[in-house]
Amino acid sequence: MSTKFFLAILAIGVIMGLCAGLLNFGINEIETFAFGHNDEEFHIITEQTTALRRFLSVLAAGAIVTLIRILLIRLKPFLNVASMMDGRNPPFWQNLIHSVLQLAAIAMGAPVGSEAAPRELGGLFAAKICRTLNISGDELRLFVACGAGAGLGAAYNVPLAGALFSLEILLKSFDTRAILCAFATSAVATATAEFGASKEIYYTVSNFAPTPQNLLAAAIIGLVTGFAAKYFQDGVRLCEKLRIKSLKIALTLPFAFLLTAAIGAYVPEILGNGRSAAQFAFNSASFSPYLLAILLCKAFCILMIFRCGGYGGTLTPSFALGAVLGLCVGFAIGEILPISLSAAGVCGGAAFLAINLNAPLCAFALSAGFCGLNLNSYSVVVFSIVCAVIARNLLTKNLA
């Protein structure tokens, strides 16, 4: 491995760490302006906010997104990470605006995932660094993937998950060179981000033990969420395929944000990237139909925004949807067996995420990192993911 190889790892890691810190600062400032506080102060960002404030915040996000999206349509199209990995040269400013716009909208209440922006920025900066260092071909593909994973890992303080995202999802390879590059880049980025990125555990949950009752609950929750996640994944793919990309978004995007704002005024936990929905579910002591309202409304708003011309991620929303669904199932099981409700939520989130990402290893690492799980809890989560994969495979086989 050449000096250029290690220089690229260092440069990509440091730049993505700095970006993650700056993005976190920017998100906190926008959230404070929109809601009066940020989600580090209130894990449920919509707490202590009025319906009117939530409505106006999402409505303003829709107006800003629509205006800038119309301007971007007239410019050279931005590229996704897959296109950058194929060697296409991304237009810097269009890609930068595209990513920052996603984060601003989510900070103001858009219900999609915020993880797409740091990984797209990681791919963008990695592509530019590779061209500066005259790196091309397979090495460019490797570094773009590792830059994307490093951005994700640094943004959420989950370096292991960031590396696995590069390997399992983008590269679909675990060769020695890829492993070294992915883990080194993600580690450097996360260490650099210490100055600005949040170091706290993303979700407040209790750890749990692999008791027979918890393992049985994990299996049931894995099967249920596996089926649900497969349908959600298919819905996302269809909406992204049919996404409006013409000037029609001048009508469709404001409508999508208006409807989301109206729903968010009365079901506030759907707003944001999913943290509020999942944490509300984790905090719940008993089943309520309101949990089902959160689940259905958030899924609907995500799909609607994608179909109407919006962009964003599905990683953090997937964990949230799975956690809410897992807890709904867990409350039912808890009427019969003594189980950990934290286990129900985490297993649901991990299983849903594993199916939506098509990446069980990355989903496990993300879930463990998000929730700060100890080793004793791992086997329960893994068992749930395995059952979700079985459910997905059965459903896929039956539909084939």
BATIDO-409382 format. One record per residue (C-alpha): residue number from 0; residue in three letters; chain; y, z, x. Coordinates in pm, whole numbers, always signed. Layout:
<pts>
<pos NUM | code ala | unit A | y Y | z Z | x X>
...
</pts>
This chain:
<pts>
<pos 0 | code met | unit A | y +0 | z +0 | x +0>
<pos 1 | code ser | unit A | y +334 | z -110 | x +142>
<pos 2 | code thr | unit A | y +659 | z +80 | x +188>
<pos 3 | code lys | unit A | y +802 | z -136 | x -90>
<pos 4 | code phe | unit A | y +534 | z -5 | x -328>
<pos 5 | code phe | unit A | y +626 | z +359 | x -269>
<pos 6 | code leu | unit A | y +997 | z +281 | x -273>
<pos 7 | code ala | unit A | y +955 | z +125 | x -619>
<pos 8 | code ile | unit A | y +769 | z +434 | x -744>
<pos 9 | code leu | unit A | y +1046 | z +662 | x -618>
<pos 10 | code ala | unit A | y +1330 | z +446 | x -751>
<pos 11 | code ile | unit A | y +1177 | z +400 | x -1098>
<pos 12 | code gly | unit A | y +1084 | z +768 | x -1123>
<pos 13 | code val | unit A | y +1427 | z +896 | x -1022>
<pos 14 | code ile | unit A | y +1620 | z +653 | x -1244>
<pos 15 | code met | unit A | y +1403 | z +727 | x -1547>
<pos 16 | code gly | unit A | y +1437 | z +1100 | x -1488>
<pos 17 | code leu | unit A | y +1814 | z +1068 | x -1481>
<pos 18 | code cys | unit A | y +1805 | z +850 | x -1793>
<pos 19 | code ala | unit A | y +1589 | z +1103 | x -1978>
<pos 20 | code gly | unit A | y +1834 | z +1381 | x -1898>
<pos 21 | code leu | unit A | y +2134 | z +1176 | x -2006>
<pos 22 | code leu | unit A | y +1964 | z +1059 | x -2324>
<pos 23 | code asn | unit A | y +1873 | z +1416 | x -2415>
<pos 24 | code phe | unit A | y +2234 | z +1524 | x -2365>
<pos 25 | code gly | unit A | y +2358 | z +1233 | x -2578>
<pos 26 | code ile | unit A | y +2110 | z +1303 | x -2857>
<pos 27 | code asn | unit A | y +2211 | z +1670 | x -2868>
<pos 28 | code glu | unit A | y +2578 | z +1579 | x -2894>
<pos 29 | code ile | unit A | y +2521 | z +1328 | x -3174>
<pos 30 | code glu | unit A | y +2297 | z +1572 | x -3363>
<pos 31 | code thr | unit A | y +2560 | z +1843 | x -3333>
<pos 32 | code phe | unit A | y +2824 | z +1606 | x -3469>
<pos 33 | code ala | unit A | y +2600 | z +1489 | x -3754>
<pos 34 | code phe | unit A | y +2435 | z +1816 | x -3858>
<pos 35 | code gly | unit A | y +2638 | z +2092 | x -3692>
<pos 36 | code his | unit A | y +2359 | z +2179 | x -3445>
<pos 37 | code asn | unit A | y +2084 | z +2007 | x -3244>
<pos 38 | code asp | unit A | y +1707 | z +2031 | x -3271>
<pos 39 | code glu | unit A | y +1683 | z +2256 | x -2968>
<pos 40 | code glu | unit A | y +1885 | z +2516 | x -3159>
<pos 41 | code phe | unit A | y +1710 | z +2447 | x -3491>
<pos 42 | code his | unit A | y +1364 | z +2289 | x -3466>
<pos 43 | code ile | unit A | y +1412 | z +2185 | x -3827>
<pos 44 | code ile | unit A | y +1734 | z +1993 | x -3769>
<pos 45 | code thr | unit A | y +1831 | z +1984 | x -4136>
<pos 46 | code glu | unit A | y +1832 | z +2362 | x -4177>
<pos 47 | code gln | unit A | y +2167 | z +2502 | x -4295>
<pos 48 | code thr | unit A | y +2300 | z +2157 | x -4384>
<pos 49 | code thr | unit A | y +2421 | z +2039 | x -4723>
<pos 50 | code ala | unit A | y +2274 | z +1747 | x -4916>
<pos 51 | code leu | unit A | y +2608 | z +1567 | x -4894>
<pos 52 | code arg | unit A | y +2625 | z +1603 | x -4515>
<pos 53 | code arg | unit A | y +2273 | z +1468 | x -4476>
<pos 54 | code phe | unit A | y +2345 | z +1180 | x -4711>
<pos 55 | code leu | unit A | y +2666 | z +1079 | x -4532>
<pos 56 | code ser | unit A | y +2508 | z +1110 | x -4187>
<pos 57 | code val | unit A | y +2221 | z +873 | x -4267>
<pos 58 | code leu | unit A | y +2454 | z +639 | x -4452>
<pos 59 | code ala | unit A | y +2684 | z +624 | x -4147>
<pos 60 | code ala | unit A | y +2382 | z +558 | x -3925>
<pos 61 | code gly | unit A | y +2289 | z +265 | x -4148>
<pos 62 | code ala | unit A | y +2638 | z +117 | x -4128>
<pos 63 | code ile | unit A | y +2648 | z +146 | x -3747>
<pos 64 | code val | unit A | y +2296 | z +6 | x -3702>
<pos 65 | code thr | unit A | y +2361 | z -286 | x -3936>
<pos 66 | code leu | unit A | y +2685 | z -386 | x -3766>
<pos 67 | code ile | unit A | y +2542 | z -376 | x -3414>
<pos 68 | code arg | unit A | y +2218 | z -547 | x -3517>
<pos 69 | code ile | unit A | y +2421 | z -836 | x -3665>
<pos 70 | code leu | unit A | y +2605 | z -870 | x -3333>
<pos 71 | code leu | unit A | y +2275 | z -858 | x -3137>
<pos 72 | code ile | unit A | y +2131 | z -1140 | x -3348>
<pos 73 | code arg | unit A | y +2401 | z -1371 | x -3207>
<pos 74 | code leu | unit A | y +2309 | z -1285 | x -2847>
<pos 75 | code lys | unit A | y +2004 | z -1355 | x -2632>
<pos 76 | code pro | unit A | y +1710 | z -1165 | x -2789>
<pos 77 | code phe | unit A | y +1609 | z -835 | x -2632>
<pos 78 | code leu | unit A | y +1253 | z -806 | x -2499>
<pos 79 | code asn | unit A | y +985 | z -547 | x -2565>
<pos 80 | code val | unit A | y +778 | z -383 | x -2290>
<pos 81 | code ala | unit A | y +486 | z -624 | x -2332>
<pos 82 | code ser | unit A | y +715 | z -924 | x -2271>
<pos 83 | code met | unit A | y +861 | z -758 | x -1962>
<pos 84 | code met | unit A | y +510 | z -692 | x -1832>
<pos 85 | code asp | unit A | y +439 | z -1064 | x -1869>
<pos 86 | code gly | unit A | y +720 | z -1134 | x -1624>
<pos 87 | code arg | unit A | y +1002 | z -1232 | x -1859>
<pos 88 | code asn | unit A | y +1344 | z -1124 | x -1741>
<pos 89 | code pro | unit A | y +1507 | z -894 | x -2001>
<pos 90 | code pro | unit A | y +1877 | z -933 | x -2083>
<pos 91 | code phe | unit A | y +2007 | z -601 | x -1951>
<pos 92 | code trp | unit A | y +2288 | z -522 | x -2193>
<pos 93 | code gln | unit A | y +2107 | z -636 | x -2506>
<pos 94 | code asn | unit A | y +1804 | z -425 | x -2418>
<pos 95 | code leu | unit A | y +2020 | z -127 | x -2325>
<pos 96 | code ile | unit A | y +2216 | z -143 | x -2652>
<pos 97 | code his | unit A | y +1895 | z -192 | x -2852>
<pos 98 | code ser | unit A | y +1743 | z +126 | x -2704>
<pos 99 | code val | unit A | y +2053 | z +346 | x -2722>
<pos 100 | code leu | unit A | y +2117 | z +233 | x -3080>
<pos 101 | code gln | unit A | y +1772 | z +355 | x -3184>
<pos 102 | code leu | unit A | y +1836 | z +699 | x -3040>
<pos 103 | code ala | unit A | y +2180 | z +729 | x -3199>
<pos 104 | code ala | unit A | y +2043 | z +636 | x -3541>
<pos 105 | code ile | unit A | y +1754 | z +883 | x -3514>
<pos 106 | code ala | unit A | y +1990 | z +1159 | x -3402>
<pos 107 | code met | unit A | y +2188 | z +1092 | x -3720>
<pos 108 | code gly | unit A | y +1876 | z +1117 | x -3937>
<pos 109 | code ala | unit A | y +1685 | z +786 | x -3928>
<pos 110 | code pro | unit A | y +1320 | z +882 | x -3994>
<pos 111 | code val | unit A | y +1156 | z +672 | x -3719>
<pos 112 | code gly | unit A | y +1035 | z +778 | x -3375>
<pos 113 | code ser | unit A | y +1269 | z +828 | x -3081>
<pos 114 | code glu | unit A | y +1003 | z +769 | x -2813>
<pos 115 | code ala | unit A | y +1038 | z +389 | x -2821>
<pos 116 | code ala | unit A | y +1382 | z +400 | x -2660>
<pos 117 | code pro | unit A | y +1296 | z +586 | x -2335>
<pos 118 | code arg | unit A | y +983 | z +379 | x -2281>
<pos 119 | code glu | unit A | y +1174 | z +53 | x -2340>
<pos 120 | code leu | unit A | y +1445 | z +169 | x -2102>
<pos 121 | code gly | unit A | y +1173 | z +256 | x -1852>
<pos 122 | code gly | unit A | y +1037 | z -97 | x -1873>
<pos 123 | code leu | unit A | y +1388 | z -242 | x -1847>
<pos 124 | code phe | unit A | y +1488 | z -51 | x -1533>
<pos 125 | code ala | unit A | y +1146 | z -104 | x -1374>
<pos 126 | code ala | unit A | y +1176 | z -481 | x -1430>
<pos 127 | code lys | unit A | y +1522 | z -487 | x -1271>
<pos 128 | code ile | unit A | y +1411 | z -275 | x -974>
<pos 129 | code cys | unit A | y +1111 | z -501 | x -917>
<pos 130 | code arg | unit A | y +1334 | z -807 | x -908>
<pos 131 | code thr | unit A | y +1569 | z -635 | x -665>
<pos 132 | code leu | unit A | y +1273 | z -559 | x -437>
<pos 133 | code asn | unit A | y +1120 | z -908 | x -486>
<pos 134 | code ile | unit A | y +813 | z -765 | x -659>
<pos 135 | code ser | unit A | y +641 | z -1002 | x -900>
<pos 136 | code gly | unit A | y +308 | z -1087 | x -1059>
<pos 137 | code asp | unit A | y +53 | z -810 | x -1106>
<pos 138 | code glu | unit A | y +267 | z -553 | x -925>
<pos 139 | code leu | unit A | y +562 | z -620 | x -1157>
<pos 140 | code arg | unit A | y +330 | z -578 | x -1455>
<pos 141 | code leu | unit A | y +206 | z -248 | x -1311>
<pos 142 | code phe | unit A | y +552 | z -108 | x -1242>
<pos 143 | code val | unit A | y +696 | z -206 | x -1580>
<pos 144 | code ala | unit A | y +408 | z -27 | x -1754>
<pos 145 | code cys | unit A | y +450 | z +278 | x -1531>
<pos 146 | code gly | unit A | y +825 | z +280 | x -1588>
<pos 147 | code ala | unit A | y +768 | z +283 | x -1964>
<pos 148 | code gly | unit A | y +523 | z +571 | x -1938>
<pos 149 | code ala | unit A | y +753 | z +760 | x -1702>
<pos 150 | code gly | unit A | y +1037 | z +731 | x -1954>
<pos 151 | code leu | unit A | y +816 | z +875 | x -2228>
<pos 152 | code gly | unit A | y +682 | z +1153 | x -2004>
<pos 153 | code ala | unit A | y +1026 | z +1259 | x -1882>
<pos 154 | code ala | unit A | y +1185 | z +1251 | x -2227>
<pos 155 | code tyr | unit A | y +929 | z +1493 | x -2375>
<pos 156 | code asn | unit A | y +837 | z +1683 | x -2056>
<pos 157 | code val | unit A | y +477 | z +1558 | x -2077>
<pos 158 | code pro | unit A | y +408 | z +1382 | x -1744>
<pos 159 | code leu | unit A | y +31 | z +1366 | x -1796>
<pos 160 | code ala | unit A | y +75 | z +1198 | x -2134>
<pos 161 | code gly | unit A | y +332 | z +960 | x -1987>
<pos 162 | code ala | unit A | y +88 | z +848 | x -1719>
<pos 163 | code leu | unit A | y -194 | z +808 | x -1971>
<pos 164 | code phe | unit A | y +36 | z +605 | x -2196>
<pos 165 | code ser | unit A | y +83 | z +357 | x -1910>
<pos 166 | code leu | unit A | y -287 | z +344 | x -1827>
<pos 167 | code glu | unit A | y -459 | z +361 | x -2164>
<pos 168 | code ile | unit A | y -215 | z +173 | x -2387>
<pos 169 | code leu | unit A | y -13 | z -66 | x -2172>
<pos 170 | code leu | unit A | y -235 | z -151 | x -1874>
<pos 171 | code lys | unit A | y -571 | z -76 | x -2037>
<pos 172 | code ser | unit A | y -694 | z -4 | x -1686>
<pos 173 | code phe | unit A | y -786 | z +303 | x -1481>
<pos 174 | code asp | unit A | y -822 | z +149 | x -1137>
<pos 175 | code thr | unit A | y -715 | z +359 | x -838>
<pos 176 | code arg | unit A | y -388 | z +175 | x -772>
<pos 177 | code ala | unit A | y -280 | z +200 | x -1137>
<pos 178 | code ile | unit A | y -369 | z +571 | x -1155>
<pos 179 | code leu | unit A | y -169 | z +649 | x -841>
<pos 180 | code cys | unit A | y +135 | z +454 | x -959>
<pos 181 | code ala | unit A | y +129 | z +591 | x -1316>
<pos 182 | code phe | unit A | y +91 | z +957 | x -1222>
<pos 183 | code ala | unit A | y +336 | z +941 | x -931>
<pos 184 | code thr | unit A | y +607 | z +764 | x -1131>
<pos 185 | code ser | unit A | y +568 | z +997 | x -1429>
<pos 186 | code ala | unit A | y +572 | z +1306 | x -1207>
<pos 187 | code val | unit A | y +887 | z +1197 | x -1021>
<pos 188 | code ala | unit A | y +1062 | z +1112 | x -1348>
<pos 189 | code thr | unit A | y +974 | z +1443 | x -1514>
<pos 190 | code ala | unit A | y +1079 | z +1642 | x -1207>
<pos 191 | code thr | unit A | y +1410 | z +1455 | x -1188>
<pos 192 | code ala | unit A | y +1474 | z +1510 | x -1559>
<pos 193 | code glu | unit A | y +1472 | z +1889 | x -1507>
<pos 194 | code phe | unit A | y +1853 | z +1884 | x -1491>
<pos 195 | code gly | unit A | y +1899 | z +1766 | x -1848>
<pos 196 | code ala | unit A | y +1581 | z +1717 | x -2048>
<pos 197 | code ser | unit A | y +1454 | z +2001 | x -2266>
<pos 198 | code lys | unit A | y +1187 | z +2221 | x -2103>
<pos 199 | code glu | unit A | y +1084 | z +2403 | x -2420>
<pos 200 | code ile | unit A | y +760 | z +2347 | x -2608>
<pos 201 | code tyr | unit A | y +828 | z +2087 | x -2876>
<pos 202 | code tyr | unit A | y +642 | z +2265 | x -3157>
<pos 203 | code thr | unit A | y +604 | z +2637 | x -3215>
<pos 204 | code val | unit A | y +237 | z +2699 | x -3302>
<pos 205 | code ser | unit A | y -26 | z +2963 | x -3238>
<pos 206 | code asn | unit A | y -321 | z +2891 | x -3012>
<pos 207 | code phe | unit A | y -668 | z +2900 | x -3164>
<pos 208 | code ala | unit A | y -1029 | z +2944 | x -3064>
<pos 209 | code pro | unit A | y -1329 | z +2709 | x -3104>
<pos 210 | code thr | unit A | y -1493 | z +2913 | x -3380>
<pos 211 | code pro | unit A | y -1754 | z +2743 | x -3601>
<pos 212 | code gln | unit A | y -1507 | z +2754 | x -3890>
<pos 213 | code asn | unit A | y -1230 | z +2589 | x -3688>
<pos 214 | code leu | unit A | y -1466 | z +2322 | x -3557>
<pos 215 | code leu | unit A | y -1587 | z +2242 | x -3909>
<pos 216 | code ala | unit A | y -1227 | z +2223 | x -4030>
<pos 217 | code ala | unit A | y -1140 | z +2000 | x -3734>
<pos 218 | code ala | unit A | y -1420 | z +1760 | x -3828>
<pos 219 | code ile | unit A | y -1311 | z +1736 | x -4192>
<pos 220 | code ile | unit A | y -944 | z +1698 | x -4099>
<pos 221 | code gly | unit A | y -1030 | z +1437 | x -3838>
<pos 222 | code leu | unit A | y -1219 | z +1228 | x -4091>
<pos 223 | code val | unit A | y -944 | z +1250 | x -4354>
<pos 224 | code thr | unit A | y -658 | z +1179 | x -4116>
<pos 225 | code gly | unit A | y -857 | z +904 | x -3945>
<pos 226 | code phe | unit A | y -877 | z +711 | x -4271>
<pos 227 | code ala | unit A | y -511 | z +779 | x -4357>
<pos 228 | code ala | unit A | y -389 | z +685 | x -4008>
<pos 229 | code lys | unit A | y -574 | z +353 | x -4018>
<pos 230 | code tyr | unit A | y -398 | z +256 | x -4341>
<pos 231 | code phe | unit A | y -63 | z +369 | x -4201>
<pos 232 | code gln | unit A | y -123 | z +170 | x -3882>
<pos 233 | code asp | unit A | y -202 | z -141 | x -4086>
<pos 234 | code gly | unit A | y +114 | z -84 | x -4291>
<pos 235 | code val | unit A | y +330 | z -55 | x -3981>
<pos 236 | code arg | unit A | y +184 | z -374 | x -3834>
<pos 237 | code leu | unit A | y +244 | z -564 | x -4156>
<pos 238 | code cys | unit A | y +604 | z -441 | x -4189>
<pos 239 | code glu | unit A | y +678 | z -523 | x -3826>
<pos 240 | code lys | unit A | y +526 | z -868 | x -3869>
<pos 241 | code leu | unit A | y +741 | z -929 | x -4178>
<pos 242 | code arg | unit A | y +1050 | z -758 | x -4032>
<pos 243 | code ile | unit A | y +1372 | z -934 | x -4134>
<pos 244 | code lys | unit A | y +1548 | z -1064 | x -3822>
<pos 245 | code ser | unit A | y +1807 | z -1293 | x -3977>
<pos 246 | code leu | unit A | y +2154 | z -1214 | x -4109>
<pos 247 | code lys | unit A | y +1985 | z -1097 | x -4427>
<pos 248 | code ile | unit A | y +1980 | z -756 | x -4259>
<pos 249 | code ala | unit A | y +2344 | z -729 | x -4368>
<pos 250 | code leu | unit A | y +2197 | z -651 | x -4710>
<pos 251 | code thr | unit A | y +1851 | z -512 | x -4641>
<pos 252 | code leu | unit A | y +1931 | z -256 | x -4370>
<pos 253 | code pro | unit A | y +2213 | z -82 | x -4561>
<pos 254 | code phe | unit A | y +1984 | z -69 | x -4864>
<pos 255 | code ala | unit A | y +1702 | z +90 | x -4659>
<pos 256 | code phe | unit A | y +1934 | z +351 | x -4511>
<pos 257 | code leu | unit A | y +2097 | z +417 | x -4849>
<pos 258 | code leu | unit A | y +1758 | z +488 | x -5008>
<pos 259 | code thr | unit A | y +1654 | z +699 | x -4709>
<pos 260 | code ala | unit A | y +1981 | z +894 | x -4734>
<pos 261 | code ala | unit A | y +1923 | z +957 | x -5104>
<pos 262 | code ile | unit A | y +1568 | z +1080 | x -5045>
<pos 263 | code gly | unit A | y +1675 | z +1284 | x -4741>
<pos 264 | code ala | unit A | y +1938 | z +1461 | x -4945>
<pos 265 | code tyr | unit A | y +1659 | z +1621 | x -5151>
<pos 266 | code val | unit A | y +1365 | z +1610 | x -4906>
<pos 267 | code pro | unit A | y +1554 | z +1679 | x -4582>
<pos 268 | code glu | unit A | y +1250 | z +1730 | x -4359>
<pos 269 | code ile | unit A | y +1180 | z +1354 | x -4361>
<pos 270 | code leu | unit A | y +1492 | z +1294 | x -4153>
<pos 271 | code gly | unit A | y +1478 | z +1257 | x -3776>
<pos 272 | code asn | unit A | y +1185 | z +1165 | x -3556>
<pos 273 | code gly | unit A | y +927 | z +1393 | x -3720>
<pos 274 | code arg | unit A | y +994 | z +1728 | x -3556>
<pos 275 | code ser | unit A | y +1144 | z +1877 | x -3873>
<pos 276 | code ala | unit A | y +855 | z +1763 | x -4092>
<pos 277 | code ala | unit A | y +585 | z +1894 | x -3859>
<pos 278 | code gln | unit A | y +758 | z +2224 | x -3785>
<pos 279 | code phe | unit A | y +821 | z +2286 | x -4156>
<pos 280 | code ala | unit A | y +449 | z +2234 | x -4217>
<pos 281 | code phe | unit A | y +353 | z +2464 | x -3927>
<pos 282 | code asn | unit A | y +583 | z +2732 | x -4071>
<pos 283 | code ser | unit A | y +431 | z +2705 | x -4420>
<pos 284 | code ala | unit A | y +216 | z +3000 | x -4530>
<pos 285 | code ser | unit A | y +55 | z +2832 | x -4830>
<pos 286 | code phe | unit A | y +10 | z +2492 | x -4987>
<pos 287 | code ser | unit A | y +296 | z +2342 | x -5183>
<pos 288 | code pro | unit A | y +331 | z +2002 | x -5352>
<pos 289 | code tyr | unit A | y +650 | z +1975 | x -5147>
<pos 290 | code leu | unit A | y +433 | z +1912 | x -4838>
<pos 291 | code leu | unit A | y +285 | z +1606 | x -5009>
<pos 292 | code ala | unit A | y +638 | z +1491 | x -5098>
<pos 293 | code ile | unit A | y +736 | z +1513 | x -4729>
<pos 294 | code leu | unit A | y +424 | z +1319 | x -4628>
<pos 295 | code leu | unit A | y +466 | z +1036 | x -4877>
<pos 296 | code cys | unit A | y +844 | z +1006 | x -4854>
<pos 297 | code lys | unit A | y +851 | z +996 | x -4475>
<pos 298 | code ala | unit A | y +575 | z +735 | x -4454>
<pos 299 | code phe | unit A | y +751 | z +525 | x -4717>
<pos 300 | code cys | unit A | y +1091 | z +542 | x -4544>
<pos 301 | code ile | unit A | y +945 | z +448 | x -4205>
<pos 302 | code leu | unit A | y +773 | z +140 | x -4345>
<pos 303 | code met | unit A | y +1079 | z +43 | x -4548>
<pos 304 | code ile | unit A | y +1314 | z +59 | x -4249>
<pos 305 | code phe | unit A | y +1078 | z -152 | x -4035>
<pos 306 | code arg | unit A | y +1042 | z -411 | x -4311>
<pos 307 | code cys | unit A | y +1417 | z -428 | x -4373>
<pos 308 | code gly | unit A | y +1506 | z -501 | x -4009>
<pos 309 | code gly | unit A | y +1515 | z -162 | x -3837>
<pos 310 | code tyr | unit A | y +1347 | z -60 | x -3511>
<pos 311 | code gly | unit A | y +1201 | z +261 | x -3374>
<pos 312 | code gly | unit A | y +883 | z +427 | x -3266>
<pos 313 | code thr | unit A | y +587 | z +564 | x -3459>
<pos 314 | code leu | unit A | y +452 | z +812 | x -3204>
<pos 315 | code thr | unit A | y +636 | z +1129 | x -3306>
<pos 316 | code pro | unit A | y +632 | z +1039 | x -3678>
<pos 317 | code ser | unit A | y +255 | z +985 | x -3654>
<pos 318 | code phe | unit A | y +201 | z +1333 | x -3515>
<pos 319 | code ala | unit A | y +424 | z +1473 | x -3788>
<pos 320 | code leu | unit A | y +248 | z +1286 | x -4070>
<pos 321 | code gly | unit A | y -89 | z +1396 | x -3936>
<pos 322 | code ala | unit A | y +22 | z +1758 | x -3899>
<pos 323 | code val | unit A | y +145 | z +1770 | x -4259>
<pos 324 | code leu | unit A | y -173 | z +1604 | x -4389>
<pos 325 | code gly | unit A | y -391 | z +1826 | x -4170>
<pos 326 | code leu | unit A | y -226 | z +2139 | x -4304>
<pos 327 | code cys | unit A | y -265 | z +2020 | x -4664>
<pos 328 | code val | unit A | y -639 | z +1979 | x -4601>
<pos 329 | code gly | unit A | y -644 | z +2303 | x -4403>
<pos 330 | code phe | unit A | y -498 | z +2503 | x -4690>
<pos 331 | code ala | unit A | y -780 | z +2374 | x -4913>
<pos 332 | code ile | unit A | y -1047 | z +2463 | x -4654>
<pos 333 | code gly | unit A | y -882 | z +2801 | x -4602>
<pos 334 | code glu | unit A | y -963 | z +2893 | x -4961>
<pos 335 | code ile | unit A | y -1330 | z +2888 | x -4860>
<pos 336 | code leu | unit A | y -1343 | z +2959 | x -4486>
<pos 337 | code pro | unit A | y -1131 | z +3172 | x -4250>
<pos 338 | code ile | unit A | y -966 | z +2905 | x -4031>
<pos 339 | code ser | unit A | y -657 | z +2881 | x -3814>
<pos 340 | code leu | unit A | y -381 | z +2693 | x -3996>
<pos 341 | code ser | unit A | y -228 | z +2607 | x -3659>
<pos 342 | code ala | unit A | y -556 | z +2438 | x -3569>
<pos 343 | code ala | unit A | y -543 | z +2241 | x -3894>
<pos 344 | code gly | unit A | y -193 | z +2112 | x -3822>
<pos 345 | code val | unit A | y -248 | z +2031 | x -3456>
<pos 346 | code cys | unit A | y -584 | z +1863 | x -3523>
<pos 347 | code gly | unit A | y -430 | z +1654 | x -3800>
<pos 348 | code gly | unit A | y -141 | z +1548 | x -3579>
<pos 349 | code ala | unit A | y -363 | z +1465 | x -3281>
<pos 350 | code ala | unit A | y -615 | z +1273 | x -3490>
<pos 351 | code phe | unit A | y -350 | z +1071 | x -3672>
<pos 352 | code leu | unit A | y -177 | z +995 | x -3341>
<pos 353 | code ala | unit A | y -501 | z +888 | x -3173>
<pos 354 | code ile | unit A | y -567 | z +626 | x -3442>
<pos 355 | code asn | unit A | y -210 | z +500 | x -3464>
<pos 356 | code leu | unit A | y -187 | z +457 | x -3085>
<pos 357 | code asn | unit A | y -548 | z +340 | x -3039>
<pos 358 | code ala | unit A | y -546 | z +584 | x -2749>
<pos 359 | code pro | unit A | y -749 | z +907 | x -2786>
<pos 360 | code leu | unit A | y -680 | z +1035 | x -2433>
<pos 361 | code cys | unit A | y -305 | z +985 | x -2456>
<pos 362 | code ala | unit A | y -297 | z +1136 | x -2806>
<pos 363 | code phe | unit A | y -478 | z +1447 | x -2684>
<pos 364 | code ala | unit A | y -245 | z +1487 | x -2387>
<pos 365 | code leu | unit A | y +63 | z +1441 | x -2605>
<pos 366 | code ser | unit A | y -59 | z +1690 | x -2865>
<pos 367 | code ala | unit A | y -149 | z +1950 | x -2603>
<pos 368 | code gly | unit A | y +189 | z +1904 | x -2436>
<pos 369 | code phe | unit A | y +390 | z +1904 | x -2759>
<pos 370 | code cys | unit A | y +228 | z +2229 | x -2875>
<pos 371 | code gly | unit A | y +174 | z +2408 | x -2543>
<pos 372 | code leu | unit A | y -196 | z +2456 | x -2612>
<pos 373 | code asn | unit A | y -418 | z +2665 | x -2386>
<pos 374 | code leu | unit A | y -760 | z +2558 | x -2261>
<pos 375 | code asn | unit A | y -936 | z +2754 | x -2532>
<pos 376 | code ser | unit A | y -788 | z +2526 | x -2800>
<pos 377 | code tyr | unit A | y -875 | z +2195 | x -2637>
<pos 378 | code ser | unit A | y -1230 | z +2151 | x -2769>
<pos 379 | code val | unit A | y -1118 | z +2188 | x -3132>
<pos 380 | code val | unit A | y -855 | z +1915 | x -3094>
<pos 381 | code val | unit A | y -1094 | z +1684 | x -2907>
<pos 382 | code phe | unit A | y -1355 | z +1726 | x -3181>
<pos 383 | code ser | unit A | y -1100 | z +1631 | x -3446>
<pos 384 | code ile | unit A | y -997 | z +1320 | x -3251>
<pos 385 | code val | unit A | y -1361 | z +1212 | x -3212>
<pos 386 | code cys | unit A | y -1416 | z +1246 | x -3587>
<pos 387 | code ala | unit A | y -1099 | z +1046 | x -3657>
<pos 388 | code val | unit A | y -1222 | z +764 | x -3433>
<pos 389 | code ile | unit A | y -1555 | z +765 | x -3618>
<pos 390 | code ala | unit A | y -1370 | z +744 | x -3952>
<pos 391 | code arg | unit A | y -1152 | z +458 | x -3826>
<pos 392 | code asn | unit A | y -1454 | z +267 | x -3698>
<pos 393 | code leu | unit A | y -1639 | z +312 | x -4027>
<pos 394 | code leu | unit A | y -1339 | z +191 | x -4223>
<pos 395 | code thr | unit A | y -1287 | z -108 | x -3994>
<pos 396 | code lys | unit A | y -1657 | z -201 | x -4018>
<pos 397 | code asn | unit A | y -1653 | z -181 | x -4399>
<pos 398 | code leu | unit A | y -1338 | z -392 | x -4424>
<pos 399 | code ala | unit A | y -1467 | z -658 | x -4182>
</pts>
